Amino acid sequence: MVLAALWAVALGRFHDYMQRKDTDMALDTSALSRAYAEFDDVARGGGFGPPPAGEWDAEHTLAHVVSGDASIVSTVLAVVAGQRPSFDNRVNQDESNLRWIIKQAGGLAGLADLVRRNGELLCLAAAQLSDEQLDQQLPVLIVSDDEVVVDGPSSLRSLIETIGRAHLPMHAQQLRDLKQAEVIS
């Protein structure tokens, strides 16, 4: 609950700050916002059954999205601060990290709230980036199911857009499959 309250305060302050900025947006975040809305609908629908062996349950899936989104937001803010960050998603899959996020959120509803808030924060921050910032190449390491998916430079733009095009839809489908698993059982 404390984590959720802190994110709510931070998001409110950041939102107010961003609303005062008068810049042309280099990145249209409407598709990303839609992907978050679709994910939110599935996540809040509930009724999840147990996962197949070796897969995440609904809480772990949402905790992974929470952690991944926070990591990308921190990468965006590091670029804004003039830093040269990298992105590595291994912490977003770490079991002890996911359990900590689940505990702090207090269950599925709290996790869904965190995904929504992190998504709003990412959309707000990304919409403020310049083309130069969006095109900055970052060292990126993305691992999925112990397989290296990306290990090399990628633009911040590509990293952000992949969330809406691939990452959120993939995990929304994973949650839908958990619902189907409950119906079939």
C-alpha positions in Angstrom: 0.0 0.0 0.0 2.9 2.3 0.8 4.4 1.8 -2.6 1.0 2.5 -4.3 0.5 5.7 -2.3 4.0 6.9 -3.1 3.5 6.2 -6.8 0.2 8.1 -6.7 1.8 11.2 -5.2 4.8 11.0 -7.6 2.5 10.5 -10.6 0.3 13.4 -9.6 3.3 15.8 -9.2 4.9 14.6 -12.4 1.6 14.9 -14.3 1.2 18.5 -13.1 4.8 19.3 -14.1 4.3 17.8 -17.6 1.1 19.6 -18.2 3.0 22.9 -17.8 5.5 22.0 -20.4 4.8 23.5 -23.9 6.6 21.2 -26.3 5.8 19.5 -29.6 5.4 15.8 -29.0 7.9 13.6 -31.0 6.2 10.4 -30.0 2.4 9.7 -30.2 1.6 7.6 -27.2 -2.0 6.9 -28.1 -1.3 3.3 -29.2 0.7 2.7 -26.0 -2.2 4.2 -23.9 -4.6 1.8 -25.7 -2.4 -1.1 -25.0 -2.4 -0.2 -21.3 -6.2 0.2 -21.3 -6.7 -3.3 -23.0 -4.3 -4.9 -20.5 -6.1 -3.2 -17.6 -9.5 -4.6 -18.8 -8.1 -8.1 -18.8 -6.2 -7.7 -15.5 -9.2 -6.3 -13.7 -11.5 -9.0 -15.1 -10.3 -11.5 -12.6 -11.3 -15.1 -12.6 -7.8 -16.4 -13.2 -7.1 -20.1 -12.8 -3.8 -21.7 -12.0 -1.0 -21.5 -14.6 0.4 -24.4 -16.5 3.5 -25.9 -15.0 6.5 -23.6 -15.2 4.4 -20.5 -16.1 3.5 -17.4 -14.0 0.2 -17.0 -12.2 -1.7 -13.7 -12.7 0.0 -12.0 -9.7 3.5 -12.8 -11.0 2.5 -11.7 -14.5 1.2 -8.3 -13.2 4.3 -7.9 -10.9 6.5 -8.5 -13.9 4.7 -5.8 -15.9 4.9 -3.4 -12.9 8.7 -4.0 -12.6 9.3 -3.8 -16.3 7.4 -0.5 -16.7 9.1 1.1 -13.7 12.5 0.1 -15.2 11.6 1.7 -18.6 10.3 4.8 -16.9 13.6 5.1 -15.0 15.4 4.7 -18.3 13.4 7.4 -19.8 14.0 9.7 -16.9 17.7 8.9 -16.9 17.9 10.0 -20.6 16.1 13.2 -19.7 18.6 13.8 -17.0 21.4 13.5 -19.5 22.6 10.2 -18.4 23.6 7.3 -20.6 21.5 4.4 -19.2 21.2 0.8 -20.2 18.2 -1.4 -20.0 18.3 -5.0 -18.6 15.1 -6.8 -17.9 16.5 -9.6 -15.8 15.4 -8.0 -12.5 11.9 -7.8 -13.9 11.8 -11.6 -13.8 13.6 -12.2 -10.5 11.4 -14.3 -8.3 12.3 -12.5 -5.1 11.7 -9.1 -6.7 8.3 -10.3 -8.1 7.3 -11.7 -4.6 8.2 -8.3 -3.0 6.1 -6.4 -5.5 3.2 -8.7 -5.0 3.4 -8.3 -1.2 3.7 -4.5 -1.4 0.7 -4.3 -3.8 -1.5 -6.5 -1.6 -2.9 -8.6 -4.4 -4.3 -8.4 -7.9 -6.2 -5.1 -7.5 -3.2 -3.3 -6.1 -1.0 -4.8 -8.9 -3.5 -3.6 -11.6 -3.4 -0.1 -10.0 0.4 -0.1 -10.2 0.4 -1.2 -13.9 -2.1 1.6 -14.6 -0.1 4.2 -12.8 3.2 3.1 -14.3 1.6 3.1 -17.7 0.3 6.7 -17.2 3.7 7.8 -16.0 5.5 6.1 -19.0 3.1 7.7 -21.5 3.5 11.1 -19.9 7.2 10.9 -19.8 7.6 9.4 -23.3 5.4 12.1 -24.9 7.8 14.8 -23.7 10.9 13.3 -25.2 12.5 15.0 -28.2 13.3 13.0 -31.4 17.0 13.2 -30.4 16.2 11.6 -27.0 14.0 9.0 -28.5 16.6 8.0 -31.1 19.3 7.7 -28.5 20.9 4.2 -28.7 21.0 2.3 -25.4 22.7 -1.0 -24.5 19.7 -3.3 -24.1 19.5 -6.8 -22.7 16.2 -8.6 -22.9 15.9 -12.2 -21.7 12.7 -14.3 -21.9 12.4 -17.9 -20.7 16.2 -18.0 -20.2 16.7 -17.1 -23.9 18.4 -13.9 -24.9 16.0 -11.9 -27.1 17.9 -8.7 -27.5 21.6 -8.1 -26.6 22.8 -4.9 -28.3 22.0 -1.3 -29.0 18.4 -0.2 -29.5 16.8 3.2 -29.6 14.7 4.4 -26.6 11.9 4.9 -29.1 12.0 1.2 -30.0 12.1 0.1 -26.4 9.0 2.3 -25.5 7.0 1.3 -28.6 7.7 -2.4 -28.0 5.9 -2.2 -24.7 2.6 -1.3 -26.5 3.1 -3.5 -29.6 4.4 -6.7 -28.1 5.0 -6.8 -24.3 1.6 -5.7 -23.0 -0.4 -7.7 -25.7 1.7 -10.8 -24.9 1.0 -10.6 -21.2 -2.6 -9.7 -21.7 -2.9 -13.0 -23.7 -1.1 -14.8 -21.0 -3.8 -13.6 -18.5 -6.6 -14.5 -21.0 -5.2 -18.0 -21.2 -5.3 -18.2 -17.4 -9.0 -17.3 -17.5 -9.6 -20.0 -20.2 -7.7 -22.5 -18.0 -10.2 -21.8 -15.2 -13.2 -22.3 -17.5 -11.9 -25.5 -19.0 -10.9 -27.0 -15.6 
